[in-house]
Amino acid sequence: MIWGAGGHAKVVADSARLAGWTIGGFVDDSHPLRHGRPFFGGLVVGGRETLHSGIAVALALADCHARLHCAQYALDRQLWLPVLAHPRACIASSARIAEGSFLAAGATINPDVVLGVAVIVNTGATVDYDCELDDGVHVAPGVHLAAGVSIGERTLVGIGAVVKPGVRIGSDCTIGAGAVVIRNIPDGTTVYGSPARPRPALADIADSTRDASEPPPGDSPTPPAAAAP
């Protein structure tokens, strides 16, 4: 079974078929009106209530939080979450990959890499030796992680980003497309650009664009004194 019925589910399903798996159907919790309808050579069979103990479930949700939530749901109910790899993914023999992870076409996993539960290493992404990716990380297409990079839970590394050796990226971060990360990134931070920098808060953007003659928000200019009668 493929858990998901969106664009990423097509990538996962294609990889599963090429790897010799037979797909029993697609599971979609978000759109009940799609239940019973065809999708990508299969059928949307229903929501998570159709899953039962002992069957293999390939996670196909691109969103990091949703995917990790579904992985925990599946593991709590003793569903089998296999590691699914496209036949053209390259995986070192010493790599350690946890349940529910997906490696797309052209993904390269080098020696002594550790991938947590429900990690995605997407099309053409490379993960060099000694990297550690925690549960629910998504490494988007074309990303290059140099040696010894560590990434916390539920972090998205956007398409084409590059991370220099030994950098630590925290949990719940978003690394913008094409970013070049050369410094450690704390938890919950969004960065973009080259070199990658934190996205400014909306209040900071407003302050930087306000005319110097304008009063700060919430302040009213002092009214002129009334003329003497």
Secondary structure as the mmCIF struct_conf table of DSSP 4:
data_model
#
loop_
_struct_conf.conf_type_id
_struct_conf.id
_struct_conf.beg_label_comp_id
_struct_conf.beg_label_asym_id
_struct_conf.beg_label_seq_id
_struct_conf.end_label_comp_id
_struct_conf.end_label_asym_id
_struct_conf.end_label_seq_id
STRN STRN1 ILE A 2 TRP A 3
BEND BEND1 GLY A 6 GLY A 6
HELX_RH_AL_P HELX_RH_AL_P1 GLY A 7 LEU A 18
TURN_TY1_P TURN_TY1_P1 ALA A 19 GLY A 20
HELX_LH_PP_P HELX_LH_PP_P1 TRP A 21 ILE A 23
STRN STRN2 PHE A 26 VAL A 27
BEND BEND2 ASP A 29 SER A 30
HELX_RH_3T_P HELX_RH_3T_P1 PRO A 32 ARG A 34
TURN_TY1_P TURN_TY1_P2 HIS A 35 GLY A 36
BEND BEND3 ARG A 37 ARG A 37
STRN STRN3 PRO A 38 PHE A 39
TURN_TY1_P TURN_TY1_P3 PHE A 40 GLY A 41
STRN STRN4 GLY A 42 GLY A 46
BEND BEND4 GLY A 47 GLY A 47
HELX_RH_3T_P HELX_RH_3T_P2 ARG A 48 THR A 50
TURN_TY1_P TURN_TY1_P4 SER A 53 GLY A 54
STRN STRN5 ALA A 56 ALA A 56
STRN STRN6 ALA A 58 LEU A 59
BEND BEND5 ASP A 63 ASP A 63
HELX_RH_AL_P HELX_RH_AL_P2 CYS A 64 ASP A 76
TURN_TY1_P TURN_TY1_P5 ARG A 77 GLN A 78
STRN STRN7 TRP A 80 TRP A 80
STRN STRN8 LEU A 84 ALA A 85
TURN_TY1_P TURN_TY1_P6 PRO A 87 ARG A 88
STRN STRN9 CYS A 90 ILE A 91
TURN_TY1_P TURN_TY1_P7 SER A 93 SER A 94
STRN STRN10 ARG A 96 ILE A 97
TURN_TY1_P TURN_TY1_P8 GLU A 99 GLY A 100
STRN STRN11 PHE A 102 LEU A 103
TURN_TY1_P TURN_TY1_P9 ALA A 105 GLY A 106
STRN STRN12 THR A 108 ILE A 109
TURN_TY1_P TURN_TY1_P10 PRO A 111 ASP A 112
STRN STRN13 VAL A 114 LEU A 115
TURN_TY1_P TURN_TY1_P11 VAL A 117 ALA A 118
STRN STRN14 ILE A 120 VAL A 121
TURN_TY1_P TURN_TY1_P12 THR A 123 GLY A 124
STRN STRN15 THR A 126 VAL A 127
TURN_TY1_P TURN_TY1_P13 TYR A 129 ASP A 130
STRN STRN16 GLU A 132 LEU A 133
TURN_TY1_P TURN_TY1_P14 ASP A 135 GLY A 136
STRN STRN17 HIS A 138 VAL A 139
TURN_TY1_P TURN_TY1_P15 PRO A 141 GLY A 142
STRN STRN18 HIS A 144 LEU A 145
TURN_TY1_P TURN_TY1_P16 ALA A 147 GLY A 148
STRN STRN19 SER A 150 ILE A 151
TURN_TY1_P TURN_TY1_P17 GLU A 153 ARG A 154
STRN STRN20 LEU A 156 VAL A 157
TURN_TY1_P TURN_TY1_P18 ILE A 159 GLY A 160
STRN STRN21 VAL A 162 VAL A 163
TURN_TY1_P TURN_TY1_P19 PRO A 165 GLY A 166
STRN STRN22 ARG A 168 ILE A 169
TURN_TY1_P TURN_TY1_P20 SER A 171 ASP A 172
STRN STRN23 THR A 174 ILE A 175
HELX_LH_PP_P HELX_LH_PP_P2 GLY A 176 GLY A 176
TURN_TY1_P TURN_TY1_P21 ALA A 177 GLY A 178
STRN STRN24 VAL A 180 VAL A 181
BEND BEND6 ARG A 183 ARG A 183
STRN STRN25 ILE A 185 ILE A 185
TURN_TY1_P TURN_TY1_P22 ASP A 187 GLY A 188
STRN STRN26 THR A 190 TYR A 192
TURN_TY1_P TURN_TY1_P23 GLY A 193 ALA A 196
STRN STRN27 ARG A 197 PRO A 198
HELX_LH_PP_P HELX_LH_PP_P3 ARG A 199 ALA A 201
HELX_RH_AL_P HELX_RH_AL_P3 LEU A 202 THR A 209
BEND BEND7 ARG A 210 ARG A 210
TURN_TY1_P TURN_TY1_P24 ALA A 212 SER A 213
BEND BEND8 GLU A 214 GLU A 214
HELX_LH_PP_P HELX_LH_PP_P4 PRO A 215 PRO A 216
TURN_TY1_P TURN_TY1_P25 PRO A 217 GLY A 218
HELX_LH_PP_P HELX_LH_PP_P5 PRO A 221 ALA A 228
#
